[in-house]
Amino acid sequence: MSVMVTGGYGHIGSWVCQHLVGKGHDVLALDKSKRDLSYVQDPGGKISHIPIDVLDQAGLYRTFQEHKNSLDGVIHVAGLAGGPYFARNPRQNIYLNVMGTVNVLEAARLFKLRRFIYISSGAVYGVRDNIPMEDEPLTPGDIYGAAKSSAEFIGIQYASEFGLDFRSLRVYFAYGPGRLPSEVTPIHEAVFGCLTGQTCISMPAGADQSIDFTYIRDIARAICLLYEAPNLKYRQYNVSSGVCYPIPELIEKIAVYAGVDLELSIGPGRLMPRGPSIDSSRLKQELNFEVEYDLASGVEEYQKWLIEDD
């Protein structure tokens, strides 16, 4: 049986594809664009690219129809990631993140797929001083978080009303091979820019905010665990490294790992409406999930890929 990964050529999606192949699955990587995935290992050629946009409802239905005898489930990653640019075109970006999800949910319902994994975000919790667990109320602090929350609520209703096995995983700040720091968000570029030779980091705020970055391989592994688990107690799970640092300290740590001397200027206050981390104990207790990469080992592998990719 095969698994469809929407956004399969994206940062998270591409690593999910590799982990699925490693587990013996055939993968349909649904993505409107095709990037170089030389960092993804697919020795058996089990990843098939399908150039469809999740907003193309007719194209989605054709694809589901073509693969209806082999398609087992969907891991829905496609959507615009959070960051300050999300609010620059709110209507289009909300439409992509919410209606794109609805289109894939509806196709999964009509073709009676077994399972649907939705990749959500820690942005659903908004501004926090604590580290929230999954059963805390969602209080998004920006448009992106509101869109991710909305898609989760819709998915839960598809589960309740139509019996779809819907599960969501809230991810917190992925980093690692597949994207340059400058290709992700401004906070990624500030935190990991020294790995690409930046020696002067300046931000208007963030000195009073802590943050947790999770290595991309750990996130992909958690997603695959969630997909393969036969029975779960809950529908919503968090994943993070569980270790957070004040932003200035985090940048300085990575500079030390990279062997780079930095000029660092960070203004006071919060940089963004996020908490320091999200609690992954539900995933650990139910699926025995533990991260395999600490910050040092993740940065080492990421830097190696950046050097090789240069």
Buried (B, 14 or more C-beta within 10 A) or exposed (E): EBBBBBBBBBBBBBBBBBBBBBEEBBBBBBBBEEEEBEBBEBEEEBBBBBBBBBBBBEBBBBBBEEBEEEBBBBBBBBBBBBBEEBEEEBEEBBBBBBBBBBBBBBBBBBBEBEBBBBBBBBBBBBBBEEBBBBEBEBBBBBBBBBBBBBBBEBBBEBBEEBEBBBBBBBBBBBBBBBBBBEEBBBBBBBBBBBBBEBEEBEBEBBBBBBBBBBBBBBBBBBBBBBBBEEEBEEBBBBBBBBBBBBBBEBBBBBBBBBEBEBEBEBEEEBBBBBBBBBBBEBBBEBBEBEBEBEBEEBBEBBBEBBEEEE
